Amino acid sequence: MTSVLPGTSDLSARARRALEACGVEIDDAPTGATLISRSPIDGSVLLTVPAADAAAIDDAVTRAHGAFLVWRSTPAPVRGHLVRTFGRVLEEHKEDLADLVQLEVGKIRSEALGEVQEMIDICDFALGLSRQLEGRTMPSERPGHRLMETWHPRGVVGVISAFNFPVAVWAWNTTIALVCGDSVVWKPSERTPLTALACSALMARTIEEEGAPRDIHVLVAAERDAGPALVDHPLAAVISATGSERMGAEVGPRVAARFGHSILELGGNNAAIVAPSADLDLAVRGIVFAAAGTAGQRCTSLRRVIAHRSVVDEVVRRVSEAYARLRVGNPIDGDVLVGPLIGEDSFSRMQAAIDEAVAAGGTLVVGGERVDVDGCPDAYYVRPALIRMPGQVDVVRRETFAPILFVLEYDTLDEAIALQNGVPQGLSSSIFTLDQREAEEFMSSAGSDCGIVNVNIGTSGAEIGGAFGGEKTTGGGRESGSDAWRGYMRRATNTVNYSTDLPLAQGVSFE
């Protein structure tokens, strides 16, 4: 049973209904330290829940490690069946989870539903993966010997997730980790404890139905300052952390200092190059969604447009006209496309970045102002900002987690690629071009230095089948599809001698 202190708004009642539908038992009497879940939609308190401390995190990791010792020996296809069942449970509660994502993050309905669908999709992917955790066999130089690789689970995976994708990123990590034979301790963002409670309850129900060890998944909802207890824990074999570059710069060295393994998915300062041959109708659609979707609060949100001098004026005109038509408002309204920023701190950072850009010679074309929304005086709605810049100055090279789109111009493709790569981050990138040579060069080793490189599509909206992550200060981690599963397992090289002799490698003699 989870102690929860309800808020007084209609949104609070809606959150409570969704939690109860997902099996979260509520007794209305939290004690001790608590987390307050506020909705960015109107700034009201949704619910208040108990907060874990460092001692609770230590207990969670210890329990999860005990469960891992059993789970690692469970056949991988059986582990996959648990994840399959979890996917079906998610389908049953898709609307409930979307309610909580919308209420805690402020996403429009289609994006909230899309995030839950991502969870369902990764369950299907992980199910198939459970029968494909392959090693390899290599030729041995010694007669009568077999040389091969096998993969084994690492142990407890600590998952630290961010507010902007409160359930999908957790599911990317958790489903793959469970199929690989690991156990999971989840520390969600302190801003989104309700979505975490709901997901954890559904996972607990699945674990019980499947007869799996109870503690292969443990939730620890805690304030940010409790994170080091998980990051530093010697039994947390893997720390998968999603968040800011600053957070990653703290987490990475701490995990490395104890020789743990980290999967870091950090900031992105993503760019789209618009070439002279680009289909501008397609480009503008891709730019507007990537820059304004989720109010610019995706790690893959588009931050920079690098347009050829021959088309830059037309791109600016079309994007500014599209921005003027975007309806900013309460995301519960069906025709709204841009919801709120997560809070006042995000709004303040956005305004400071706009002021800095203008002071550096930029021209604010449209947007940036706060939007009044009926019934939401304590929320922070803004119109997406479009700013033309004379060059890639410091403010452009930093990620501002808000809907600010900087426009730069270029003359040659080499210049455009240099601008694209000329930032510390390396998450997502794209080019809009109908010239195959330009597209191929952009995807080549001399092109984009990002982990995600797209052609004729925006920087956001990645599918779960591909490995997700980036380079440089984005952290180098990979999650979700492709062979990202290897990050949750350890490799063993095996040599089997089935002969009656004992030859040594490289012709060494020790007779």
C-alpha positions in Angstrom: 0.0 0.0 0.0 1.3 3.4 -0.9 0.6 6.4 1.3 -0.6 9.3 -0.8 -1.8 12.8 0.2 -4.2 13.9 -2.5 -4.3 17.4 -4.0 -7.6 19.3 -4.3 -7.8 20.0 -8.1 -9.8 18.1 -10.7 -6.4 17.0 -12.1 -5.6 15.4 -8.8 -8.8 13.4 -8.8 -7.9 12.3 -12.4 -4.5 11.2 -11.3 -5.9 9.3 -8.3 -8.3 7.4 -10.6 -5.5 6.4 -13.0 -3.3 5.2 -10.1 -6.0 3.1 -8.6 -6.8 1.6 -12.0 -3.2 0.5 -12.3 -3.4 -1.2 -8.9 -1.7 1.4 -6.7 -3.3 1.1 -3.2 -3.7 4.5 -1.6 -4.2 5.1 2.1 -4.1 9.0 2.2 -1.6 9.2 5.1 2.0 9.7 4.0 4.5 10.3 6.8 8.2 11.3 6.8 9.9 12.7 3.8 7.7 13.2 0.7 7.8 14.0 -3.0 5.3 16.5 -4.3 3.9 15.8 -7.8 2.8 19.0 -9.4 1.1 19.2 -12.8 2.8 21.7 -15.2 -0.7 22.0 -16.8 -1.9 24.4 -14.0 0.8 24.3 -11.3 -1.4 22.4 -8.9 -0.4 19.6 -6.6 -1.5 16.3 -7.9 -0.5 14.0 -5.0 2.2 13.8 -2.4 4.0 10.5 -2.0 6.6 9.1 0.4 10.3 9.6 -0.5 13.0 7.0 -0.1 16.3 7.8 1.6 19.8 6.5 1.1 19.1 3.6 3.5 16.0 2.6 1.5 18.1 2.6 -1.7 20.7 0.4 -0.1 18.0 -2.0 0.9 16.5 -2.0 -2.6 19.8 -2.8 -4.3 20.6 -5.5 -1.8 17.1 -7.1 -2.4 17.5 -6.8 -6.2 20.9 -8.4 -6.0 19.4 -11.4 -4.2 16.7 -11.7 -6.8 19.3 -11.5 -9.6 21.1 -14.5 -8.2 18.0 -16.5 -9.0 16.8 -14.7 -12.1 20.1 -15.0 -14.0 19.7 -18.8 -14.1 16.1 -18.6 -15.5 16.2 -19.5 -19.2 16.1 -16.3 -21.4 13.0 -17.3 -23.3 11.2 -17.7 -19.9 12.4 -14.2 -19.0 11.1 -13.1 -22.3 7.7 -14.5 -21.5 7.5 -12.2 -18.4 8.2 -9.2 -20.5 5.6 -10.3 -23.1 3.0 -10.5 -20.3 4.0 -7.1 -19.1 3.4 -5.7 -22.6 -0.2 -7.1 -22.5 -0.7 -5.5 -19.1 0.4 -2.2 -20.5 -2.0 -2.5 -23.4 -4.8 -2.9 -20.8 -3.8 0.3 -19.0 -2.6 2.4 -22.0 -5.2 5.1 -21.3 -4.5 5.2 -17.6 -0.7 5.6 -18.1 -1.2 8.2 -20.7 -3.3 10.1 -18.3 -0.5 10.2 -15.8 2.1 11.1 -18.4 -0.1 14.0 -19.5 -0.8 15.2 -16.0 2.8 15.0 -14.7 4.7 16.1 -17.9 2.1 18.2 -19.7 2.3 16.3 -23.0 -0.5 16.6 -25.6 -2.6 13.4 -25.7 -1.1 11.9 -28.9 2.4 12.2 -27.4 1.3 10.8 -24.1 -0.3 7.8 -25.8 2.7 7.5 -28.1 5.1 7.2 -25.1 3.0 4.4 -23.7 3.0 2.7 -27.1 6.7 2.9 -27.0 6.7 0.8 -23.8 4.5 -1.8 -25.5 6.7 -1.9 -28.6 9.9 -2.4 -26.6 8.2 -5.4 -24.8 7.6 -7.0 -28.2 11.2 -6.3 -29.2 12.6 -7.7 -25.9 10.4 -10.8 -26.3 12.1 -11.6 -29.7 15.5 -10.7 -28.3 15.1 -13.3 -25.5 15.7 -16.0 -28.2 18.5 -14.1 -29.9 21.1 -13.3 -27.2 23.7 -14.9 -29.4 27.4 -15.3 -29.0 29.7 -16.4 -31.8 32.2 -19.1 -32.6 35.6 -18.2 -34.1 38.2 -20.5 -35.7 40.9 -21.7 -33.3 44.5 -22.0 -34.4 44.9 -25.1 -32.3 43.6 -28.5 -33.5 40.8 -30.0 -31.6 39.8 -26.7 -30.0 36.7 -24.5 -30.2 36.9 -20.8 -29.5 33.6 -19.0 -28.8 32.0 -16.1 -26.9 29.1 -16.2 -24.5 27.1 -13.4 -22.9 26.0 -13.4 -19.3 23.9 -10.9 -17.2 25.8 -8.3 -15.2 23.7 -8.0 -12.1 21.6 -5.1 -10.7 20.9 -2.3 -13.2 20.2 1.0 -11.6 17.9 3.1 -13.9 17.8 6.8 -13.4 15.2 8.4 -15.6 14.3 12.0 -16.5 11.0 13.8 -16.3 10.4 14.3 -20.1 10.0 10.6 -20.9 9.0 9.3 -17.5 7.9 5.8 -18.6 9.4 5.0 -22.1 13.0 5.3 -21.2 12.5 3.2 -18.1 10.9 0.6 -20.2 13.7 0.6 -22.7 16.1 -0.2 -19.9 14.0 -2.5 -17.8 12.6 -4.8 -20.4 16.0 -5.4 -22.0 17.7 -5.8 -18.6 15.1 -8.3 -17.4 15.4 -10.4 -20.6 19.2 -10.3 -20.3 18.9 -11.8 -16.8 19.5 -8.7 -14.7 17.4 -7.1 -12.0 16.4 -3.5 -11.9 16.3 -0.7 -9.3 14.5 2.4 -10.7 15.0 5.9 -9.4 12.6 8.0 -11.4 12.7 11.8 -11.7 11.5 13.5 -8.5 9.0 15.4 -10.8 7.2 12.3 -12.0 6.7 9.9 -9.1 3.1 9.0 -10.0 3.9 7.5 -13.4 6.6 5.5 -11.6 4.2 4.2 -9.0 1.8 3.1 -11.7 4.4 1.3 -13.8 5.9 -0.3 -10.7 2.5 -1.6 -9.6 1.9 -3.1 -13.1 5.3 -4.7 -13.1 4.8 -6.1 -9.6 1.5 -7.6 -10.8 3.2 -9.2 -13.8 6.1 -10.6 -11.7 3.6 -12.2 -9.3 1.5 -13.7 -12.1 4.6 -15.2 -13.7 6.1 -16.5 -10.5 9.3 -14.7 -10.9 11.5 -13.5 -8.0 9.6 -10.5 -6.4 12.6 -8.1 -6.3 13.8 -8.4 -9.8 12.3 -4.9 -10.1 12.3 -2.4 -7.2 11.2 1.2 -7.3 12.9 3.9 -5.1 11.1 7.3 -5.5 13.5 9.8 -4.0 14.7 13.4 -4.3 17.7 14.1 -6.6 20.2 14.2 -3.7 19.5 10.5 -3.0 20.8 9.5 -6.4 24.5 9.1 -5.3 23.4 6.2 -3.0 22.4 4.3 -6.1 25.3 5.5 -8.3 27.9 4.5 -5.7 26.4 1.2 -4.6 29.0 -1.6 -5.2 26.2 -4.1 -6.1 24.8 -1.8 -8.9 26.7 -3.4 -11.8 25.2 -1.0 -14.3 24.0 2.5 -14.0 21.8 3.7 -16.9 21.2 7.4 -16.4 19.2 9.8 -18.6 19.4 13.5 -17.9 21.6 16.6 -18.3 25.2 16.8 -19.3 25.9 18.1 -15.9 24.4 15.1 -14.3 26.3 12.7 -16.6 29.6 14.5 -15.8 28.9 13.6 -12.1 27.6 10.1 -12.6 30.1 8.8 -15.2 33.3 9.3 -13.1 31.7 8.0 -9.9 30.6 4.7 -11.6 34.0 4.4 -13.3 35.8 5.0 -10.0 34.4 1.7 -8.7 34.8 0.0 -12.0 31.1 -0.2 -12.7 29.5 0.1 -16.1 27.5 3.1 -17.1 25.0 3.8 -19.9 24.7 7.6 -20.3 22.1 9.3 -22.4 22.5 13.0 -21.9 21.9 16.3 -23.6 21.5 17.0 -27.3 22.0 20.1 -29.3 20.5 18.8 -32.5 20.7 20.4 -35.9 18.9 20.0 -39.3 20.7 21.0 -42.4 18.4 22.3 -45.2 20.1 22.0 -48.6 19.2 23.9 -51.7 17.6 20.8 -53.2 15.4 20.2 -50.1 11.7 19.6 -50.3 10.8 22.6 -48.2 7.2 21.4 -47.5 8.7 18.2 -46.0 11.5 20.1 -44.3 9.2 22.7 -42.6 6.9 19.9 -41.3 9.9 18.0 -39.9 11.4 21.1 -38.4 8.3 22.4 -36.6 7.5 19.0 -35.0 11.1 18.4 -33.9 11.5 21.9 -32.5 8.1 22.5 -30.9 6.9 19.0 -30.0 6.8 18.4 -26.2 7.5 22.2 -25.9 11.1 21.6 -26.9 11.7 19.3 -23.9 13.0 16.2 -25.7 16.7 15.4 -25.7 16.3 15.0 -29.5 14.4 18.3 -29.9 15.7 20.4 -32.8 17.8 23.3 -31.5 19.5 24.5 -34.7 18.5 24.9 -38.4 21.5 25.2 -40.7 20.0 26.4 -44.0 21.7 27.2 -47.3 22.0 30.8 -48.1 19.7 30.4 -51.1 16.8 29.0 -49.1 17.3 30.4 -45.6 14.9 33.3 -46.0 12.2 31.0 -47.3 12.8 28.5 -44.4 12.5 31.3 -41.8 9.3 32.6 -43.4 7.6 29.3 -43.6 8.6 28.2 -40.1 7.6 31.5 -38.5 4.2 31.2 -40.3 3.8 27.7 -39.0 4.7 28.8 -35.5 2.1 31.5 -35.6 -0.5 28.8 -36.3 0.5 26.5 -33.5 -2.0 26.5 -30.7 -0.3 26.7 -27.3 -2.4 25.8 -24.3 -3.8 23.2 -22.0 -2.7 19.8 -23.5 -6.0 18.2 -22.4 -7.7 20.3 -25.1 -7.8 18.2 -28.2 -6.5 20.8 -30.7 -3.5 22.0 -28.7 -0.1 21.1 -30.1 2.2 22.8 -27.6 1.7 22.2 -23.9 3.5 23.8 -20.9 7.1 23.9 -19.8 7.8 21.7 -16.8 8.1 24.7 -14.5 9.3 28.2 -13.7 13.0 27.2 -13.8 12.7 26.1 -17.4 10.9 29.3 -18.3 13.6 31.4 -16.7 16.4 29.6 -18.5 14.5 30.1 -21.8 14.2 33.8 -21.3 17.8 34.1 -20.2 18.9 32.3 -23.4 16.8 34.5 -25.6 18.2 37.6 -24.0 21.8 36.3 -24.5 21.1 35.4 -28.1 19.8 38.9 -28.9 22.7 40.5 -27.1 25.0 38.4 -29.3 23.5 39.8 -32.5 20.6 37.5 -32.9 17.2 38.6 -34.3 14.1 37.2 -32.5 11.8 36.5 -35.5 8.8 35.2 -33.6 7.8 33.7 -30.2 9.5 33.5 -26.8 6.7 35.2 -24.9 4.7 33.6 -22.1 1.1 32.6 -23.0 -1.8 33.1 -20.7 -4.0 30.0 -20.5 -7.4 30.2 -18.8 -7.4 28.5 -15.4 -3.6 28.0 -15.3 -2.1 31.2 -13.8 0.7 29.2 -12.1 1.8 27.3 -15.2 4.4 28.3 -17.7 3.2 28.2 -21.3 5.4 29.8 -24.0 5.2 30.4 -27.7 8.1 28.6 -29.5 10.9 31.0 -30.4 12.7 31.4 -33.7 15.9 33.3 -33.7 18.3 34.1 -36.6 21.9 34.1 -35.5 24.9 35.6 -37.2 27.1 32.7 -36.1 27.4 29.8 -33.7 28.1 31.8 -30.5 28.2 30.3 -27.0 24.4 30.4 -26.4 23.9 28.3 -29.6 26.5 25.8 -28.5 24.6 25.1 -25.2 21.4 23.1 -24.9 18.5 25.1 -23.5 15.8 22.6 -22.7 13.0 24.7 -24.1 11.4 25.5 -27.5 14.2 27.8 -28.9 15.2 27.3 -32.5 18.3 29.0 -33.8 18.8 29.6 -37.5 22.2 29.7 -39.1 23.2 29.9 -42.8 25.9 28.2 -44.9 27.4 28.3 -48.4 29.0 24.8 -48.7 28.1 21.4 -47.4 31.5 21.2 -45.6 30.7 24.4 -43.8 27.2 23.1 -42.8 28.7 19.8 -41.5 31.3 21.8 -39.5 28.5 23.9 -37.9 26.5 20.7 -37.2 29.5 19.1 -35.5 30.8 22.3 -33.8 29.0 21.8 -30.5 29.9 19.6 -27.5 26.8 17.4 -27.8 26.4 14.6 -30.4 22.9 13.0 -30.1 20.7 13.5 -33.2 21.1 15.2 -36.6 19.4 15.4 -39.9 19.7 16.7 -43.4 16.9 17.7 -45.8 18.2 17.1 -49.4 17.2 15.4 -52.6 20.8 15.1 -53.6 22.0 11.6 -53.0 25.7 12.6 -52.8 24.9 15.1 -50.1 22.9 12.6 -48.1 25.6 10.0 -48.4 28.3 12.4 -47.4 26.3 13.5 -44.4 26.0 9.8 -43.3 29.7 9.0 -43.9 32.5 9.0 -41.4 33.3 12.6 -42.6 29.8 13.7 -42.0 27.6 14.0 -38.9 29.4 13.0 -35.6 26.1 12.2 -33.9 24.7 8.8 -32.8 21.5 9.4 -34.8 21.9 10.6 -38.4 18.7 11.1 -40.4 17.9 12.1 -44.0 14.7 13.9 -44.9 13.2 13.5 -41.4 13.6 15.5 -38.2 15.8 14.9 -35.3 13.1 13.5 -32.9 10.8 10.5 -33.0 13.3 7.6 -33.0 11.9 4.1 -33.4 12.7 1.4 -30.8 14.3 -1.0 -33.3 17.4 1.2 -33.6 20.0 1.8 -30.8 19.3 5.1 -29.2 22.1 7.4 -27.9 24.8 9.8 -28.9 28.5 10.7 -28.8 30.6 13.4 -27.1 29.0 15.0 -24.1 25.8 13.0 -24.9 27.5 10.2 -23.1 28.1 7.4 -25.6 25.5 5.1 -24.2 23.0 3.1 -26.3 19.6 2.0 -25.2 16.6 0.3 -26.8 17.1 -1.6 -30.1 19.8 -3.2 -32.3 22.6 -4.6 -30.1 22.1 -2.2 -27.2 21.4 -5.3 -25.1 25.1 -5.9 -24.9 25.4 -3.0 -22.4 23.4 -5.0 -19.9 25.6 -8.2 -20.2 29.2 -9.2 -19.8 31.2 -11.1 -22.4 33.1 -14.3 -21.8 35.6 -15.8 -24.3 35.6 -19.6 -24.0 38.1 -22.1 -25.3 37.1 -25.8 -25.3 39.7 -28.4 -25.9 38.1 -31.6 -27.1 41.4 -33.2 -28.2 43.9 -35.4 -26.2 46.7 -32.9 -26.7 47.5 -29.6 -25.0 48.9 -27.3 -27.7 49.6 -23.7 -26.6 48.7 -20.7 -28.6 51.2 -18.9 -30.8 53.3 -22.0 -30.9 54.6 -21.6 -27.4 56.3 -24.7 -26.0 56.5 -25.5 -22.3 57.5 -29.1 -22.3 
